[in-house]
Amino acid sequence: MAEPSSIRTEHDAFGPVEIPADRYWGAQTQRALDVFEIGEERFPTCLVRASGLQKLAAARANRRLGVLELPLAEAIEAAAQEVWEGRFDGHFPLPVWQTGSGTQTNITEVTDTYGVSRNHMVKIINQLSRAGFVAATRGKNGGIRLGMDPEKIVIGDVVRKMEPLQLVNCKECAINPACRLRSALNNAVQLFLQELDKYTLADLVQNNDSLYHILLSEPPVAIPHK
């Protein structure tokens, strides 16, 4: 076990995770290291350094074109230069097979993996985005991610925003003026929501390694028939 001074604590949707203090990778990379053991083949060092050289060239070009502010350009160039020189060769620990383990996804990945209608998923994401539960970004590098800390996402609030919670339609019922069942159903809904208010998204996912395995599993590859 590492000494307290030699680790730092980061957080993701699954809760806190301890990372060596002298490593620059984040919570998802550390969790992938802890949970998955998939081969030992690492990205070749030459590719890691080439990525730094590419980013260095891109930062310089964008600075000269005036589309990147000088302080930001200089910071990117300095960091990219260090990667190119090999100072961070040990900061890319995952095997080449562990890809796509970040915290952002997109609608296509969700619908393809879980077999959900794309039109339905678009509506759901729009609702969640308007409520602030997720943040949706458009464009080539866009995607969807949590819009707030999982500890702040109360399950009761999610249900209130996403579900009408009208158990029966009483508007056209002939006995509506004298019906006592309506009041009982309303009380049942309130008790239901009060119970859900006791839980946050963090309560459902933190330290749930079985769920983590399921969510990060690659979908099966379909083999075409000859």
C-alpha positions in Angstrom: 0.0 0.0 0.0 1.4 3.4 -1.0 2.1 6.0 1.6 -0.6 8.7 1.8 1.8 11.4 0.6 2.5 9.3 -2.6 -1.0 9.1 -3.8 -3.8 11.5 -4.8 -7.5 10.8 -4.9 -9.5 11.5 -8.1 -13.2 10.9 -8.7 -15.4 9.6 -11.5 -19.0 8.5 -11.8 -18.1 5.3 -9.8 -16.6 7.3 -6.9 -13.1 8.0 -5.6 -10.0 6.2 -6.8 -6.4 6.4 -5.6 -3.7 7.3 -8.2 0.1 7.5 -7.7 0.8 11.2 -7.1 3.7 11.2 -9.6 1.6 9.9 -12.5 -0.5 12.2 -14.7 -3.2 9.8 -15.8 -6.8 10.2 -14.5 -9.4 8.2 -12.6 -10.7 6.2 -15.6 -7.2 5.0 -16.5 -6.4 3.9 -13.0 -9.7 2.1 -12.7 -9.0 0.3 -15.9 -5.7 -0.8 -14.5 -7.3 -2.0 -11.3 -10.2 -3.8 -12.8 -9.1 -5.2 -16.2 -6.1 -7.4 -17.0 -6.1 -7.6 -20.8 -2.7 -8.4 -22.2 0.6 -6.6 -21.6 1.1 -5.0 -25.0 1.6 -1.3 -24.6 1.6 1.4 -27.2 5.1 1.6 -28.7 7.1 4.5 -27.2 7.8 5.9 -30.6 4.1 6.4 -31.2 3.7 8.1 -27.8 6.5 10.5 -28.6 5.2 11.0 -32.2 1.9 12.1 -30.7 3.7 14.8 -28.7 5.6 16.0 -31.8 2.3 16.2 -33.7 0.6 18.2 -31.0 3.7 20.5 -30.8 3.5 21.2 -34.5 -0.3 21.8 -34.3 0.1 24.2 -31.4 2.8 26.2 -33.3 0.8 26.3 -36.5 -2.4 27.5 -34.7 -0.4 30.1 -32.8 1.1 31.5 -36.0 -2.4 31.5 -37.6 -3.7 33.5 -34.7 -6.4 31.0 -33.7 -4.7 30.0 -30.5 -3.9 32.5 -27.8 -0.3 32.9 -26.9 -0.4 31.7 -23.2 -2.4 28.6 -24.1 -0.2 27.9 -27.2 3.0 28.2 -25.1 1.6 25.8 -22.4 0.6 23.2 -25.0 4.0 23.5 -26.8 5.9 23.1 -23.6 3.9 20.0 -22.6 4.1 18.5 -26.1 7.8 19.1 -26.2 8.3 17.1 -23.0 6.2 14.2 -24.3 8.3 14.2 -27.5 11.5 14.1 -25.5 10.3 11.0 -23.7 9.9 12.6 -20.2 6.4 11.0 -19.9 7.0 7.6 -21.4 5.8 5.9 -18.2 2.6 7.8 -18.1 0.8 5.7 -20.7 0.2 2.4 -18.8 -2.8 0.8 -20.5 -2.5 -2.2 -22.9 -3.4 -1.3 -26.5 -6.6 -3.4 -26.1 -8.0 -1.0 -23.4 -9.6 1.8 -25.5 -12.8 3.8 -25.1 -12.8 3.8 -21.3 -13.3 7.5 -20.9 -16.2 9.2 -19.2 -17.7 10.6 -22.4 -19.8 8.6 -24.9 -22.2 9.4 -27.7 -25.7 8.5 -28.8 -24.5 6.1 -31.5 -22.4 4.1 -29.0 -25.3 3.8 -26.5 -27.9 2.8 -29.1 -25.6 0.3 -30.8 -24.4 -1.3 -27.6 -27.7 -1.6 -25.8 -30.1 -2.0 -28.7 -32.1 1.2 -28.0 -34.0 3.1 -30.6 -32.0 6.1 -31.7 -35.0 8.4 -31.9 -36.1 7.4 -28.4 -32.5 7.9 -27.1 -32.3 11.4 -28.7 -35.5 12.4 -26.8 -34.2 11.0 -23.5 -30.8 12.8 -23.9 -32.6 16.1 -24.7 -34.7 15.7 -21.5 -31.7 14.8 -19.4 -29.7 17.7 -20.8 -32.5 20.3 -20.2 -32.7 19.1 -16.6 -28.9 19.4 -16.2 -28.3 15.7 -15.5 -26.1 15.3 -18.6 -24.1 17.7 -20.7 -24.4 17.2 -24.4 -21.8 18.6 -26.9 -22.4 18.8 -30.6 -19.8 18.4 -33.3 -17.2 15.9 -34.4 -15.6 15.6 -31.0 -18.9 16.0 -29.2 -20.7 13.5 -26.9 -22.6 13.1 -23.7 -21.3 13.0 -20.1 -22.6 13.7 -16.6 -23.7 17.3 -16.2 -23.0 17.3 -12.4 -21.3 15.2 -9.8 -23.1 11.8 -9.3 -23.5 12.7 -5.6 -25.8 15.5 -6.6 -28.0 13.5 -8.9 -30.9 12.4 -6.8 -32.8 9.5 -8.3 -36.2 11.0 -7.2 -35.4 14.2 -9.1 -34.5 12.2 -12.2 -37.8 10.3 -12.1 -39.8 13.6 -11.5 -38.2 15.1 -14.6 -38.4 12.1 -16.8 -41.7 10.4 -15.9 -45.3 11.7 -15.8 -46.1 9.5 -12.8 -49.8 9.6 -13.5 -50.9 6.1 -12.6 -54.4 6.4 -14.1 -56.2 9.0 -16.3 -59.0 10.3 -14.2 -60.2 13.2 -16.5 -62.9 11.3 -18.3 -63.9 8.9 -15.5 -67.6 9.0 -14.6 -67.0 8.6 -10.9 -64.2 11.1 -10.7 -66.0 13.7 -8.4 -66.5 11.0 -5.8 -63.4 8.8 -6.3 -61.3 8.2 -3.3 -58.8 5.9 -5.1 -57.2 9.0 -6.8 -56.1 10.3 -3.4 -54.7 7.0 -2.4 -52.7 6.7 -5.7 -51.4 10.2 -5.3 -50.2 9.3 -1.8 -48.5 6.2 -3.1 -46.6 8.2 -5.7 -45.4 10.6 -3.1 -44.2 7.8 -0.9 -42.5 6.2 -3.9 -40.6 9.5 -4.7 -39.7 10.0 -1.1 -38.0 6.6 -1.1 -36.1 7.4 -4.3 -35.0 10.7 -2.8 -32.8 8.7 -0.4 -30.5 7.6 -3.2 -28.2 9.4 -5.6 -26.5 8.1 -8.7 -23.3 7.7 -6.7 -25.1 5.3 -4.4 -26.0 3.1 -7.3 -22.7 3.0 -9.1 -19.9 3.5 -6.5 -17.9 0.4 -5.7 -20.1 -1.6 -8.1 -17.5 -3.4 -10.1 -20.0 -5.8 -11.7 -21.8 -2.8 -13.2 -18.5 -1.3 -14.3 -17.6 -4.5 -16.1 -21.0 -4.5 -17.9 -20.9 -0.8 -19.0 -17.3 -1.1 -20.3 -17.8 -4.4 -22.1 -17.3 -4.2 -25.8 -20.4 -5.3 -27.8 -20.0 -8.7 -29.5 -18.6 -8.6 -33.0 -21.0 -9.9 -35.6 -19.4 -12.5 -37.9 -21.0 -12.3 -41.4 -22.2 -15.6 -42.9 -20.5 -16.7 -46.0 
